[in-house]
Structure formats: structure tokens, C-alpha cells
């Protein structure tokens, strides 16, 4: 009852924010495209037709064709799977690792907290793209290594938030009471500490996913993204860059897709933050 009432209030607050709804729609459309992929197009993303090279956008080829005569619309649909997968996969790595380390460091403190916090501060000091570039270079080119490289970069984002919230929550009365009745630390973390920061983690996850998409596009543009023959929007952006004067649509459409996805995630994150924040009243 009370929970359902609070849930309804949160949903109403969210849907009253137009940009948040726009962000949700964009994210759902991108997710649908990533799941369905090339089945939404009558062309194969890998089919080459030499006679159709550098065709501009038209009713036949909605987004034109590339230097090998491949349909760009089909390639955009195919590349959505990799781009969305990298964004979601790397964010999940950062979420799980950062949350776990933040909970343990904030709850137990001591030497463990000091060591992990110093390590996270060292990671935080590096520019995200340079650190991801270095990790990916060491690990080698593969889709899994892209997940790991980008995921490791954003672990400190979750760690700092979770550690700070855990330090605050562990001193509250209900946590002290749970300790007094003999509950173990793992049970307290799972049942009392983690649920009280779930809204913060949801918002941070959407914002981190947007940053992961940009990081993947940056790595691909630098030539260290997903390996061939796989293609992402970032790698398509890079392959079209030398041909901007001759065929600008090769970079234009992947760039627009990246921009829309990042904007959608940011709008969604901002809307969730406002909807879940009880301090913000919705008059």
C-alpha cells in the first residue's frame, strides 16, 4: 500500500518531466534496434555491391552506401548491437565491482578502506579515455577486453558514491539495531545498506552507460575499438572520417546515433534522479 503509493508518486514525477520521457523513448527505441538488428532492413550489413558505392541517401538506401557499396542503414542497425552491448556490459562490470568494493570499504573501514580508496584515487586521477586506451592495449583487441577496459575505468565512479553512502548508513539506528540483535555483516549489507542506496545506483548506472558509449566510440575512432569484422557506431564514424568531403553521410549518421543515445541516457538519468529524490517536491 504505502510502497505502491510511493511508487505511483515516483512514476508520476518521472512522467511529468518531458525530457525524461523523451530520454526513455530514445533508450527504448535504441534497445529495440539493438535487439532486432539487421532484421529491420531488407539489406544485409555485410553485402557488398561495387556498382552502388558512395550512393547518397535515397528512397532505395535510406542512409546511403559506403565505399564498398554496403547499405549504411543496415550497418547502423547491426552496429547498434555492439554499441549498446558495450555500454551495458562495461557499465555492469563497473556497477558490480564498484558497489562491492564500496560497500566493504565503507562498512568495515580500517586498512582495507585505506588501501582500496588509495587505489581508486589513483584510477580516478587518470583521464578516462587514456586509462581505457592503456588497458585495452595491454589486454589486446577483443570485445570482452573492451568491456573490461571501459568497465575498470568507471569503477571509481560507483565506488566513491557507494562508500560515501555506506559510511552514512552504517551509523543509522536501524543498522545499529540489526547489529545488536546479532545479524552478521553480510546480512546487514544486503538487507539494510544496499536497498537504501538503490535509487542512487540506478541514476548513476544510466549516466555511466552514456559515458561508456562515448568511451567506446573514442576507442574505436582511435583504432582500438571492437575488432573487425564486428562494427560499432564508433568504428563506422572512424571509417567515414577520411571521406567527409566525398561522402559525409558515412560519418554523419553514426555520429547522430551516438549523440541521440547519449542524450537519451542523460535525459533518462536526470529524470530518474529528480523522480527518486524525495527532497524534490512535484507541485
SELO-37872 format. One record per atom (N, C-alpha, C): residue number from 1; x, y, z. Coordinates in steps of 0.05 Angstrom, whole numbers, plus 32768, in hexadecimal, padded with zeros to 4 digits. Atoms other than C-alpha are relative to their C-alpha. Example, Ala and Ser with C-alpha at 12.3 -4.5 7.8 and 13.67 -1.06 7.14 Angstrom:
<atoms>
  seq    c1    c2    c3
    1  8012  7FE8  8000
    1  80F6  7FA6  809C
    1  8012  8018  8000
    2  7FF0  7FE8  7FFF
    2  8111  7FEB  808F
    2  7FF1  8016  800E
</atoms>
This chain:
<atoms>
  seq    c1    c2    c3
    1  800F  7FE8  8000
    1  8000  8000  8000
    1  8011  8019  8000
    2  7FF0  7FE8  7FFF
    2  8030  8035  8018
    2  8016  7FFF  7FEA
    3  7FEC  8004  8014
    3  8065  8018  7FEA
    3  7FF5  8006  7FE4
    4  800D  7FFB  801A
    4  8035  8018  7FAF
    4  7FFA  801E  7FFC
    5  8006  7FE4  8002
    5  8020  805F  7FBF
    5  801A  8010  7FF9
    6  7FE7  7FF3  8006
    6  8069  8076  7FC0
    6  800A  7FFA  7FE4
    7  7FF8  8007  801B
    7  8076  8050  7F80
    7  7FF1  8010  7FEB
    8  8010  7FF0  8013
    8  803C  8073  7F5D
    8  8008  801D  8000
    9  7FF7  7FE4  7FFF
    9  8054  80B6  7F75
    9  801A  8004  7FF0
   10  7FE7  7FFE  800F
   10  8099  80A8  7F59
   10  7FFC  7FFE  7FE2
   11  8006  8003  801D
   11  807D  8092  7F16
   11  7FF4  801A  7FF5
   12  800D  7FE7  8009
   12  8051  80D0  7F12
   12  8014  8017  7FFE
   13  7FEB  7FEC  8001
   13  808C  80FD  7F23
   13  8012  7FFD  7FE7
   14  7FEF  8005  8017
   14  80B5  80DC  7EED
   14  7FF2  8008  7FE6
   15  800E  7FFB  8019
   15  8080  80E1  7EB6
   15  7FF7  801D  7FFD
   16  8006  7FE4  8003
   16  8073  812A  7EC5
   16  8018  8010  7FF6
   17  7FE8  7FF3  800B
   17  80B9  813A  7EAE
   17  8003  7FF7  7FE3
   18  8001  8006  801C
   18  80B7  813E  7E63
   18  801A  7FF5  7FF5
   19  7FE6  800A  8009
   19  8102  8135  7E58
   19  8005  7FE4  8009
   20  7FFC  801B  7FF5
   20  8101  80F7  7E84
   20  7FF1  7FEC  7FEE
   21  8010  8011  8011
   21  80CA  80D9  7E59
   21  800D  7FFD  7FE5
   22  7FF1  8001  8019
   22  80F0  80EB  7E1A
   22  8018  7FED  8002
   23  7FE9  8011  7FFC
   23  812D  80C9  7E36
   23  7FF8  7FE3  8002
   24  800A  801B  7FFE
   24  8105  808B  7E48
   24  7FF9  7FF5  7FE5
   25  8008  8009  801B
   25  80E8  8087  7E02
   25  8019  7FFA  7FEF
   26  7FE7  8004  800F
   26  812D  808F  7DE2
   26  800E  7FE6  8008
   27  7FF2  8018  7FF6
   27  814B  8059  7E0E
   27  7FF1  7FE6  7FF8
   28  800F  8017  8007
   28  8112  8029  7E00
   28  8002  7FFA  7FE2
   29  7FFD  8004  801D
   29  8117  8034  7DB5
   29  801C  7FF5  7FFA
   30  7FE4  800A  8005
   30  8163  802A  7DB7
   30  8002  7FE2  8009
   31  7FFF  801C  7FF7
   31  8159  7FEA  7DDF
   31  7FF2  7FED  7FED
   32  800F  800F  8013
   32  8125  7FD1  7DAE
   32  8011  7FFB  7FE7
   33  7FEF  8003  8017
   33  8154  7FDF  7D74
   33  8017  7FED  8005
   34  7FE9  8012  7FFA
   34  818E  7FBC  7D97
   34  7FF7  7FE3  8001
   35  800A  801C  7FFF
   35  8163  7F7E  7DA3
   35  7FF9  7FF5  7FE5
   36  800A  8009  801A
   36  8143  7F7A  7D5F
   36  8016  8000  7FEA
   37  7FE9  7FFF  8013
   37  8181  7F91  7D38
   37  7FF9  8000  7FE3
   38  8003  7FFF  801E
   38  8186  7F83  7CED
   38  7FE5  7FF6  7FF6
   39  801A  800A  8009
   39  8142  7F61  7CEB
   39  7FED  8017  7FF9
   40  8010  7FE9  8006
   40  8125  7FA7  7CE7
   40  8005  800C  7FE4
   41  7FF9  7FF6  801B
   41  8146  7FB2  7CA3
   41  7FFF  7FEA  7FEC
   42  8001  8014  8015
   42  813E  7F8F  7C61
   42  801C  7FFA  7FF5
   43  7FE5  8004  8009
   43  8189  7F94  7C55
   43  8011  7FF3  8015
   44  7FED  800B  7FED
   44  81C2  7F6D  7C75
   44  8015  8014  8006
   45  7FEC  7FED  7FF9
   45  81F4  7F97  7C9B
   45  801C  7FFA  7FF4
   46  7FE6  8008  800B
   46  822E  7F70  7C7C
   46  8000  7FFC  7FE2
   47  8001  8004  801D
   47  8215  7F6B  7C34
   47  800C  8017  7FF1
   48  7FF2  7FEB  800F
   48  8242  7F92  7C05
   48  7FF6  8000  7FE3
   49  8008  7FFC  801C
   49  822A  7FAD  7BC2
   49  8011  8017  7FF5
   50  7FEC  7FED  800A
   50  8263  7FD0  7B9E
   50  7FF3  8016  7FF0
   51  800D  7FEC  8011
   51  8234  7FF3  7B6E
   51  7FF2  8015  8010
   52  800F  7FED  7FEF
   52  8210  8015  7BA8
   52  8012  8010  8014
   53  7FEE  7FF2  7FEE
   53  824E  8034  7BC9
   53  7FF9  801E  8002
   54  8003  7FE4  7FFB
   54  8245  8079  7BE8
   54  7FE5  800B  7FF6
   55  801B  7FF6  8006
   55  81FA  807D  7BDA
   55  7FF6  8012  8016
   56  800B  7FEE  7FEB
   56  81DC  80B9  7BFF
   56  7FE6  7FF5  800B
   57  801A  8008  7FF5
   57  819F  80B0  7C2B
   57  7FE9  8003  7FEC
   58  8016  7FFF  8013
   58  8161  80A0  7C02
   58  7FEB  7FED  800A
   59  8015  8012  7FF8
   59  8121  8078  7C04
   59  8009  7FE3  7FFE
   60  7FF5  801B  8002
   60  8149  803A  7BF0
   60  8012  7FFA  8017
   61  7FED  8002  7FEA
   61  8181  8043  7C22
   61  7FFB  8018  8013
   62  8008  7FEA  7FEF
   62  8166  806D  7C5C
   62  8017  8010  800A
   63  7FE9  7FF2  7FF5
   63  81AA  807E  7C78
   63  8018  7FFF  7FEC
   64  7FEB  8001  8015
   64  81D1  8075  7C36
   64  8010  7FE6  8002
   65  7FEE  8017  8000
   65  8209  8043  7C2A
   65  801C  8008  8006
   66  7FE4  7FF9  7FFA
   66  8252  803F  7C3E
   66  8013  7FFB  7FE9
   67  7FEC  8003  8016
   67  8293  8036  7C17
   67  8000  7FE4  7FF4
   68  8002  801B  800B
   68  8283  7FEC  7C0C
   68  7FE4  7FFA  7FF5
   69  801B  8004  8009
   69  823B  7FF6  7BF8
   69  7FED  7FF4  8014
   70  8012  800C  7FEB
   70  821E  7FDD  7C3A
   70  7FEC  8015  8009
   71  8016  7FEE  7FF8
   71  81DC  7FFA  7C51
   71  8006  800B  801C
   72  7FF9  7FF4  7FE7
   72  81EA  802B  7C89
   72  7FEA  7FFD  8015
   73  8015  8004  7FED
   73  81A6  8024  7CA9
   73  8002  7FE4  800D
   74  7FFC  801B  7FF5
   74  81B1  7FD9  7CB1
   74  8018  7FFE  8012
   75  7FE8  8000  7FEF
   75  81F6  7FE6  7CCD
   75  7FFB  800F  801A
   76  8006  7FF2  7FE7
   76  81DB  8018  7CFF
   76  7FF0  7FEE  8013
   77  800F  8013  7FEF
   77  81A8  7FE5  7D17
   77  8011  7FEA  800C
   78  7FEE  8015  7FF7
   78  81DE  7FB0  7D1C
   78  8013  800B  8016
   79  7FED  7FF4  7FED
   79  820E  7FDF  7D40
   79  7FF3  8007  801A
   80  800E  7FF9  7FE7
   80  81D9  7FF1  7D74
   80  8004  7FEA  8015
   81  7FFD  8016  7FED
   81  81E1  7FAC  7D93
   81  801A  8001  800F
   82  7FE6  7FFE  7FF3
   82  822B  7FB5  7DA0
   82  8002  8018  8012
   83  7FFF  7FE8  7FF0
   83  8225  7FFC  7DB8
   83  7FF0  7FFE  801A
   84  8010  8003  7FE8
   84  81EC  7FED  7DE8
   84  800B  7FEB  8012
   85  7FF4  8016  7FF0
   85  820D  7FAC  7DFF
   85  8018  800A  800F
   86  7FE8  7FF5  7FF3
   86  824E  7FD1  7E0F
   86  7FF7  8013  8017
   87  800A  7FEE  7FEB
   87  8228  8007  7E35
   87  7FF5  7FF2  8018
   88  800D  800F  7FEA
   88  81FF  7FD6  7E5E
   88  8014  7FEE  800E
   89  7FED  8013  7FF4
   89  8236  7FA2  7E68
   89  8015  800D  8011
   90  7FEB  7FF2  7FF0
   90  826C  7FD2  7E7F
   90  7FF4  800E  8018
   91  800D  7FF4  7FE9
   91  823B  7FF6  7EAC
   91  7FFA  7FEC  8015
   92  8005  8015  7FEC
   92  8228  7FB5  7ECD
   92  8019  7FF8  800F
   93  7FE6  8007  7FF3
   93  8271  7FA5  7EDB
   93  8007  8016  8014
   94  7FFA  7FEA  7FED
   94  827B  7FEA  7EFA
   94  7FEC  8000  8017
   95  8015  8000  7FEB
   95  8239  7FE5  7F21
   95  8006  7FEB  8015
   96  7FFC  8016  7FED
   96  8247  7FA1  7F40
   96  801A  8003  8010
   97  7FE6  7FFE  7FF2
   97  8291  7FAC  7F50
   97  8000  8019  8012
   98  7FFF  7FE8  7FF0
   98  8289  7FF4  7F67
   98  7FED  7FFF  8018
   99  8013  8002  7FEA
   99  824C  7FE5  7F92
   99  800B  7FED  8016
  100  7FF6  8013  7FED
  100  826C  7FA8  7FB3
  100  8017  800C  8010
  101  7FE9  7FF4  7FF2
  101  82AD  7FCC  7FC3
  101  7FF8  8017  8011
  102  800A  7FE9  7FF0
  102  8288  800A  7FDA
  102  7FF2  7FF8  8019
  103  800E  800A  7FE9
  103  825C  7FE2  8009
  103  8014  7FF6  8015
  104  7FED  800C  7FED
  104  8296  7FBC  8028
  104  8012  8016  800C
  105  7FEF  7FEB  7FF6
  105  82C3  7FF9  802E
  105  7FF1  8013  8013
  106  800F  7FEE  7FEF
  106  828D  8026  804B
  106  7FF6  7FF4  8019
  107  800C  800D  7FE9
  107  8270  7FF3  807B
  107  8016  7FF7  8014
  108  7FEC  800B  7FEE
  108  82B0  7FD4  8098
  108  8016  8014  8006
  109  7FEC  7FEC  7FFB
  109  82E0  800F  8090
  109  801C  7FF4  8004
  110  7FE6  800A  7FF9
  110  8326  8006  80AB
  110  8014  8000  7FE9
  111  7FEA  8002  8014
  111  8362  7FF1  8081
  111  7FF4  7FFA  7FE5
  112  800C  8007  801A
  112  8336  7FD2  804B
  112  7FF5  8019  7FF2
  113  800B  7FE7  800B
  113  8312  8014  8041
  113  8016  8013  7FF6
  114  7FEA  7FEE  8007
  114  8353  803B  803F
  114  800E  7FF7  7FE6
  115  7FF2  800B  8018
  115  8374  800D  800B
  115  7FEE  8002  7FE8
  116  8012  7FFF  8017
  116  8337  8008  7FDD
  116  7FFB  801D  7FF8
  117  8005  7FE4  8006
  117  8329  8053  7FE2
  117  8018  800C  7FF2
  118  7FE8  7FF5  800E
  118  8371  8064  7FCF
  118  8002  7FF5  7FE4
  119  7FFF  800C  801B
  119  836E  8034  7F94
  119  7FEB  800D  7FEE
  120  8015  7FF3  8010
  120  832C  8053  7F7D
  120  8007  801D  7FFA
  121  7FF7  7FE4  8005
  121  8348  8099  7F84
  121  8015  8000  7FEA
  122  7FEC  8002  8016
  122  8382  8083  7F57
  122  7FF3  7FFC  7FE5
  123  800F  8004  8019
  123  8352  806A  7F23
  123  7FF1  8019  7FF8
  124  800F  7FE8  8004
  124  8328  80A9  7F2A
  124  8011  8016  7FF4
  125  7FEE  7FEB  8009
  125  8365  80D4  7F1C
  125  8006  7FFF  7FE2
  126  7FFA  8003  801D
  126  836E  80B8  7ED5
  126  7FE8  8009  7FF0
  127  8016  7FFB  8013
  127  8344  80D5  7E9C
  127  7FF4  7FE6  7FF7
  128  800E  8019  8005
  128  830F  80A1  7E8C
  128  8009  7FF3  7FE6
  129  7FF9  800B  801A
  129  8320  8099  7E42
  129  801D  7FF5  8000
  130  7FE4  8009  8000
  130  836B  8094  7E4E
  130  8003  7FE6  800F
  131  7FFE  8018  7FF0
  131  8362  8060  7E84
  131  7FF3  7FE8  7FF1
  132  800D  8015  8010
  132  8331  8037  7E59
  132  8012  7FF8  7FE9
  133  7FEE  8005  8016
  133  8362  803D  7E1F
  133  8017  7FEF  8009
  134  7FE9  800F  7FF5
  134  839B  8023  7E4A
  134  7FF8  7FE3  8007
  135  8009  801B  7FF8
  135  8373  7FE8  7E66
  135  7FFA  7FEF  7FE7
  136  8007  800F  8018
  136  8359  7FD4  7E22
  136  8018  7FF9  7FF0
  137  7FE8  8006  800E
  137  839E  7FD8  7E04
  137  800F  7FE8  800D
  138  7FF3  8016  7FF1
  138  83B9  7FA9  7E3A
  138  7FF1  7FE6  7FFC
  139  8010  8018  8002
  139  837F  7F78  7E35
  139  7FFE  7FF5  7FE4
  140  8002  8008  801C
  140  837C  7F77  7DE9
  140  7FE4  8004  7FF5
  141  801A  7FF9  800D
  141  8343  7F81  7DB7
  141  7FEC  7FE9  8002
  142  8017  8013  8000
  142  8303  7F5B  7DC7
  142  7FE9  800E  800E
  143  8018  7FF3  7FF5
  143  82BC  7F6C  7DDA
  143  8000  7FFE  801F
  144  8000  8003  7FE3
  144  82C4  7F50  7E21
  144  8014  8013  800D
  145  7FEC  7FEE  7FF5
  145  8303  7F79  7E2C
  145  7FF7  801D  7FFF
  146  800C  7FE5  8000
  146  82DD  7FB8  7E17
  146  7FEE  8003  8018
  147  8012  7FFF  7FE9
  147  82A9  7FA8  7E4C
  147  8011  8005  8019
  148  7FF0  7FFE  7FE8
  148  82E0  7F9F  7E80
  148  800E  801B  8002
  149  7FF1  7FE7  8000
  149  8308  7FDC  7E6C
  149  7FEF  8018  8008
  150  8012  7FEA  7FFA
  150  82CD  800C  7E6E
  150  7FF4  7FFC  801C
  151  800B  8005  7FE6
  151  82AF  7FEA  7EAB
  151  8012  8007  8017
  152  7FED  7FFA  7FEB
  152  82EE  7FF1  7ED4
  152  8003  801E  8004
  153  7FFD  7FE3  7FFF
  153  82F3  803B  7EC3
  153  7FEA  800D  8011
  154  8016  7FF3  7FF2
  154  82AF  804A  7EE2
  154  7FF9  7FF2  801B
  155  8003  800C  7FE5
  155  82B5  801E  7F20
  155  8001  8016  8016
  156  7FFF  7FEC  7FEB
  156  82CB  805B  7F4A
  156  7FE7  8011  8002
  157  8018  7FF0  7FFF
  157  828B  8080  7F37
  157  7FEC  7FF3  8013
  158  8012  800E  7FEE
  158  8261  804B  7F5A
  158  800C  7FFD  801C
  159  7FF3  8004  7FE6
  159  8294  803F  7F92
  159  7FFD  8018  8011
  160  8000  7FE7  7FF0
  160  8296  8087  7FA9
  160  7FE4  8005  800B
  161  801C  7FFB  7FF8
  161  824A  808D  7FAB
  161  7FF7  7FEC  8015
  162  8009  8015  7FEE
  162  823D  804A  7FCD
  162  800F  8002  801A
  163  7FF1  7FFE  7FE7
  163  8275  8053  8000
  163  7FF5  8017  8011
  164  800A  7FE9  7FF1
  164  825B  8097  8014
  164  7FE5  7FFB  800C
  165  801B  8006  7FF6
  165  8213  8080  801B
  165  8002  7FEA  8016
  166  7FFE  8016  7FED
  166  8229  8041  8041
  166  800A  800B  801B
  167  7FF6  7FF4  7FE8
  167  8250  806A  8074
  167  7FEA  800F  800F
  168  8016  7FF2  7FF3
  168  8212  8094  8081
  168  7FEB  7FEC  800B
  169  8015  8013  7FF8
  169  81E1  8059  8084
  169  8008  7FEF  8017
  170  7FF7  8013  7FEB
  170  820B  802D  80B2
  170  7FFD  800C  801C
  171  8003  7FF3  7FE6
  171  8202  8060  80EA
  171  7FE3  8005  8008
  172  801C  7FFB  7FFA
  172  81B6  8062  80E6
  172  7FF5  7FEB  8014
  173  800B  8010  7FE9
  173  818A  8045  811D
  173  7FF9  7FE4  7FF7
  174  8009  801B  8007
  174  816D  800A  80F6
  174  8018  7FEE  7FFA
  175  7FE8  8010  8004
  175  81B3  7FF2  80E2
  175  800C  7FF8  801B
  176  7FF6  8005  7FE5
  176  81CB  7FF8  812A
  176  7FEE  7FEB  800E
  177  8013  8014  7FF4
  177  818C  7FD2  8140
  177  8004  7FE4  7FF4
  178  7FFC  801A  800D
  178  8199  7F9B  810D
  178  801A  7FF3  800B
  179  7FE8  800B  7FF4
  179  81DF  7F93  8129
  179  7FFA  7FF6  801D
  180  8005  8007  7FE4
  180  81C4  7F91  8170
  180  7FF1  7FE6  8003
  181  800F  801A  7FFE
  181  8195  7F56  8161
  181  8010  7FE9  7FF4
  182  7FEF  8016  8008
  182  81CF  7F2F  8144
  182  8002  7FFA  7FE2
  183  7FFE  8005  801D
  183  81C8  7F35  80F8
  183  801D  8004  7FF7
  184  7FE4  7FFE  800A
  184  8209  7F2A  80D3
  184  8003  8017  7FEC
  185  7FFA  7FE9  8011
  185  822A  7F5F  80A8
  185  7FF5  7FFD  7FE4
  186  800A  8005  801B
  186  8217  7F3F  8065
  186  7FE2  8004  7FFF
  187  801D  7FFD  7FFF
  187  81CE  7F3C  8079
  187  7FF8  801E  8002
  188  8006  7FE3  7FFC
  188  81CF  7F85  8090
  188  8005  800F  7FE6
  189  7FFA  7FF2  8019
  189  81F0  7F9C  804F
  189  7FEB  7FFA  7FEB
  190  8013  8008  8015
  190  81BE  7F75  8024
  190  7FE4  800B  8006
  191  801C  7FF9  7FFA
  191  817E  7F85  804A
  191  7FFB  801D  8009
  192  8004  7FE5  7FF5
  192  818A  7FCA  8067
  192  8010  8016  7FF1
  193  7FEF  7FEB  800C
  193  81C4  7FEF  8045
  193  7FFA  8003  7FE2
  194  8003  7FFF  801D
  194  81BD  7FDD  7FFC
  194  7FE5  800A  7FF7
  195  801A  7FF5  8009
  195  8172  7FE9  7FF5
  195  7FFD  801E  8004
  196  8002  7FE3  7FFB
  196  817A  802F  8011
  196  8010  8011  7FEE
  197  7FF2  7FF0  8015
  197  81A7  8044  7FD8
  197  7FF9  7FF7  7FE4
  198  8008  800A  801B
  198  8183  8021  7F9F
  198  7FF9  8016  7FED
  199  8007  7FEB  8012
  199  8167  8061  7F83
  199  8018  800F  7FF6
  200  7FE7  7FF3  8008
  200  81AC  8081  7F82
  200  800E  7FEF  7FEB
  201  7FF2  8012  8013
  201  81C8  8044  7F5E
  201  7FF2  7FFF  7FE5
  202  800F  8001  8019
  202  8190  8044  7F2A
  202  8007  8019  7FEF
  203  7FFA  7FE7  800F
  203  819E  808D  7F17
  203  801D  7FFF  7FF6
  204  7FE4  8001  8007
  204  81EA  8082  7F17
  204  8004  7FEC  7FE9
  205  7FFD  8014  8015
  205  81E2  8045  7EEA
  205  7FF9  800B  7FE5
  206  8008  7FF5  801A
  206  81BD  806B  7EB3
  206  8015  8015  7FF7
  207  7FEC  7FEC  8007
  207  81F0  80A4  7EB5
  207  801B  7FF3  7FF8
  208  7FE7  800E  8007
  208  822B  8073  7EB4
  208  7FFD  7FF2  7FE5
  209  8004  800D  801A
  209  820D  804E  7E79
  209  8004  8014  7FE9
  210  7FFB  7FEB  8014
  210  820D  8090  7E52
  210  801E  8005  7FFC
  211  7FE4  7FFB  8001
  211  8256  809B  7E63
  211  800F  7FE8  7FF3
  212  7FF4  8018  800D
  212  8266  8053  7E4E
  212  7FFD  8000  7FE2
  213  8005  7FFE  801D
  213  8247  805E  7E0A
  213  8014  8013  7FF3
  214  7FED  7FEC  800A
  214  8272  809C  7E00
  214  801D  7FF4  8000
  215  7FE5  800C  7FFE
  215  82B0  8075  7E18
  215  8005  7FEC  7FEA
  216  7FFD  8013  8015
  216  82A3  803D  7DE7
  216  8004  800D  7FE5
  217  7FFD  7FF1  801A
  217  829A  806E  7DAD
  217  801C  800D  7FFE
  218  7FE5  7FF4  8000
  218  82DB  8091  7DC1
  218  8015  7FEC  7FFA
  219  7FEC  8015  8005
  219  8302  8050  7DC3
  219  7FFF  7FF6  7FE3
  220  8003  8008  801C
  220  82E5  803B  7D80
  220  800B  8014  7FED
  221  7FF6  7FEB  8011
  221  82F6  807E  7D62
  221  801E  8001  7FFF
  222  7FE2  8001  7FFF
  222  833E  8075  7D79
  222  800B  7FE6  7FF5
  223  7FF7  8019  800C
  223  8340  8030  7D59
  223  8003  7FE9  8013
  224  7FFC  8015  7FEC
  224  833E  8007  7D99
  224  7FE5  7FF8  800C
  225  801B  8008  7FF7
  225  82F4  7FF8  7D9D
  225  7FFB  7FE2  7FFA
  226  8007  801C  8005
  226  82CF  7FB8  7D8C
  226  800F  7FF6  7FE6
  227  7FF1  800A  8017
  227  82F7  7F8C  7D5C
  227  7FEE  7FF9  7FE8
  228  800F  8008  8018
  228  82E2  7F7E  7D14
  228  7FFC  7FE2  8001
  229  8013  7FF2  8011
  229  82B5  7F64  7CF7
  229  7FE9  800D  8010
  230  8015  7FF2  7FF1
  230  8289  7F7E  7D30
  230  8001  801E  7FFC
  231  8000  7FE3  8004
  231  8273  7FC5  7D29
  231  7FEE  800D  8015
  232  8011  7FF0  7FEE
  232  8259  7FF9  7D5A
  232  7FFD  801B  7FF4
  233  8004  7FE5  800B
  233  8242  8040  7D4F
  233  801A  8010  8001
  234  7FE6  7FF3  7FFE
  234  8286  8058  7D67
  234  8013  7FF9  7FE9
  235  7FEE  8009  8015
  235  82AC  802E  7D34
  235  7FF6  800A  7FE5
  236  800B  7FF5  8019
  236  827C  8045  7CFC
  236  8006  801E  7FFE
  237  7FF9  7FE4  7FFF
  237  8288  808D  7D11
  237  801D  8004  7FF7
  238  7FE4  7FFF  8007
  238  82D3  8081  7D0A
  238  8004  7FFA  7FE2
  239  7FFC  8008  801C
  239  82CF  805E  7CC6
  239  7FF5  8015  7FED
  240  800B  7FEB  8012
  240  82A5  8098  7CAA
  240  800E  801A  8002
  241  7FF2  7FE6  7FFC
  241  82D2  80CF  7CC5
  241  8011  8009  7FE8
  242  7FF0  7FF8  8017
  242  8304  80CE  7C8B
  242  7FF0  8008  7FE7
  243  8011  7FFB  8018
  243  82CA  80D3  7C5A
  243  7FEB  8015  8005
  244  8014  7FEC  7FFA
  244  82A6  810E  7C78
  244  7FF8  8012  7FE8
  245  8006  7FEE  8016
  245  82AB  8139  7C3A
  245  7FF1  7FF1  7FEA
  246  800C  8010  8016
  246  8297  8101  7C0A
  246  7FE5  7FF4  8008
  247  8019  800D  7FF7
  247  8262  80DD  7C33
  247  7FFC  8006  801E
  248  8003  7FF8  7FE3
  248  8251  8103  7C74
  248  7FED  7FEE  800F
  249  8014  8010  7FF2
  249  8217  80D4  7C84
  249  800D  7FE7  800E
  250  7FF3  8018  7FF3
  250  8249  809C  7C96
  250  8006  8006  801D
  251  7FFB  7FF8  7FE4
  251  825B  80C2  7CD6
  251  7FE8  800D  800D
  252  8017  7FF1  7FF5
  252  821C  80EC  7CDD
  252  7FEC  7FEF  800F
  253  8015  8010  7FF3
  253  81EA  80B5  7CED
  253  800A  7FF0  8018
  254  7FF6  800C  7FE7
  254  8216  808D  7D1E
  254  8003  8015  8016
  255  7FFD  7FEB  7FEC
  255  8226  80CF  7D41
  255  7FE6  8009  800C
  256  801A  7FF9  7FF6
  256  81DD  80E1  7D46
  256  7FF5  7FEB  8013
  257  800A  8016  7FEF
  257  81CC  809D  7D63
  257  800E  8000  801B
  258  7FF2  7FFE  7FE6
  258  8203  80A3  7D98
  258  7FF6  8017  8010
  259  800A  7FE8  7FF2
  259  81EB  80E9  7DA9
  259  7FE4  7FFB  800C
  260  801B  8005  7FF6
  260  81A3  80D3  7DB0
  260  8000  7FEC  8018
  261  7FFF  8013  7FEB
  261  81B4  8097  7DDB
  261  800B  800C  801A
  262  7FF4  7FF3  7FE9
  262  81E0  80C0  7E0A
  262  7FEC  8014  800C
  263  8014  7FED  7FF6
  263  81AB  80F7  7E0F
  263  7FE9  7FF2  800E
  264  8016  800F  7FF4
  264  8175  80C4  7E1C
  264  8007  7FF5  801C
  265  7FF7  800A  7FE6
  265  819D  80A4  7E55
  265  8002  8016  8014
  266  7FFD  7FEA  7FED
  266  81AD  80E7  7E74
  266  7FE5  800C  8008
  267  801B  7FF7  7FFA
  267  8164  80FF  7E6F
  267  7FF3  7FEC  8013
  268  800C  8014  7FEF
  268  814E  80BD  7E8E
  268  800C  8001  801C
  269  7FF3  7FFE  7FE6
  269  8182  80C2  7EC5
  269  7FF7  8018  8011
  270  8009  7FE8  7FF2
  270  816E  8109  7ED6
  270  7FE3  7FFE  800A
  271  801C  8003  7FF8
  271  8124  80F7  7ED7
  271  7FFE  7FEC  8017
  272  8001  8013  7FEA
  272  8130  80BB  7F04
  272  800A  800D  801A
  273  7FF5  7FF3  7FE8
  273  815A  80E5  7F33
  273  7FEB  8012  800D
  274  8014  7FEE  7FF6
  274  8123  8119  7F3A
  274  7FE8  7FF0  800C
  275  8017  8010  7FF7
  275  80EC  80E4  7F41
  275  8005  7FF1  801A
  276  7FF9  8011  7FE8
  276  8111  80BB  7F76
  276  8009  8011  8018
  277  7FF7  7FEE  7FEA
  277  8128  80F7  7F9F
  277  7FE7  800A  800F
  278  8017  7FF8  7FF0
  278  80F5  8100  7FD7
  278  8001  801D  8008
  279  7FFE  7FE4  7FF9
  279  810F  8146  7FE4
  279  7FF5  8012  7FEC
  280  800C  7FF0  8016
  280  80F4  815E  7FA1
  280  7FE2  7FFC  8000
  281  801D  8002  8000
  281  80AA  816D  7FA6
  281  7FF6  8006  7FE4
  282  800C  7FFD  801A
  282  807F  8166  7F69
  282  7FE5  800D  8003
  283  8019  7FF0  7FFB
  283  804A  819D  7F6E
  283  7FEC  7FFC  7FEA
</atoms>
